[in-house]
Amino acid sequence: AYTLALHPNPVSGDDAVLAFTTAKAEELTVTIYSLSGIRMGETLRLQAQAGQQRILLPTASLRAGFYMVVVNGEDGRRAACKLLVR
């Protein structure tokens, strides 16, 4: 699995940065969900190289509250972390 870090968290501006490391080059998806499981906005799809990843997540359209940021790898690996929007 990936170890995810979000900065800033809580976020009160337009963007948050998601940081994590991949062991190999792979295709990833990043999705933000409400705590009730509703997808918030578009799923980001990216081809990541091995190493440290930094992804800018747009948060301006999110209402204040808690969300889950979920990263899925092409081999079925998955990781999630909470995001607080103020």
C-alpha positions in Angstrom: 0.0 0.0 0.0 0.9 3.6 -0.3 1.5 5.9 2.7 -0.4 9.1 1.9 0.2 12.6 3.3 -2.0 15.6 2.6 -0.9 19.2 3.1 -2.5 21.4 4.3 -5.0 19.3 6.2 -7.3 20.8 7.1 -7.5 22.8 3.9 -9.2 26.2 3.7 -8.0 27.3 0.3 -8.4 26.1 -3.3 -5.9 23.2 -3.3 -4.3 20.5 -1.2 -1.1 18.6 -2.1 -1.2 14.8 -1.9 2.2 13.2 -1.4 3.2 9.5 -1.5 5.9 7.2 -2.9 5.5 4.5 -5.5 8.0 1.6 -5.8 7.6 1.4 -9.6 6.2 3.2 -12.6 2.4 2.5 -12.7 -0.9 3.9 -13.6 -2.8 5.4 -10.7 -6.2 6.9 -10.0 -7.0 9.4 -7.3 -10.6 10.0 -6.2 -12.2 12.2 -3.5 -15.3 10.7 -1.9 -17.7 12.1 0.7 -18.0 10.0 3.9 -21.2 8.6 2.5 -19.3 7.2 -0.5 -20.3 9.7 -3.2 -17.6 10.6 -5.7 -16.8 14.3 -5.5 -15.7 15.6 -9.0 -13.6 13.8 -11.5 -11.3 10.9 -10.9 -7.7 11.9 -11.6 -5.8 9.4 -13.7 -2.0 9.6 -14.0 1.0 7.6 -15.1 3.4 7.9 -12.2 7.1 7.2 -12.3 8.8 5.3 -9.5 9.6 7.5 -6.5 8.0 10.5 -4.7 4.7 11.7 -6.1 3.1 15.1 -5.5 -0.4 15.7 -6.8 -2.4 19.0 -6.6 -5.9 18.2 -5.6 -8.5 20.9 -6.3 -10.7 21.5 -3.3 -12.4 24.8 -4.0 -15.7 23.1 -5.0 -15.9 21.0 -1.8 -18.2 22.1 1.0 -16.8 22.2 4.5 -16.6 18.7 6.0 -14.7 15.4 5.9 -13.8 13.5 2.8 -11.7 10.4 1.8 -8.9 10.6 -0.7 -8.4 7.2 -2.3 -5.4 6.2 -4.4 -5.8 3.0 -6.5 -2.8 1.3 -8.3 -3.0 -0.8 -11.4 -2.1 -3.9 -9.4 -5.0 -3.6 -7.0 -3.1 -1.7 -4.2 -5.2 0.9 -2.5 -4.7 3.5 0.2 -7.0 6.2 1.7 -6.7 9.2 4.0 -9.1 11.7 5.4 -9.3 15.3 4.2 -10.9 18.0 6.2 -12.2 21.0 4.3 -13.0 24.2 6.3 
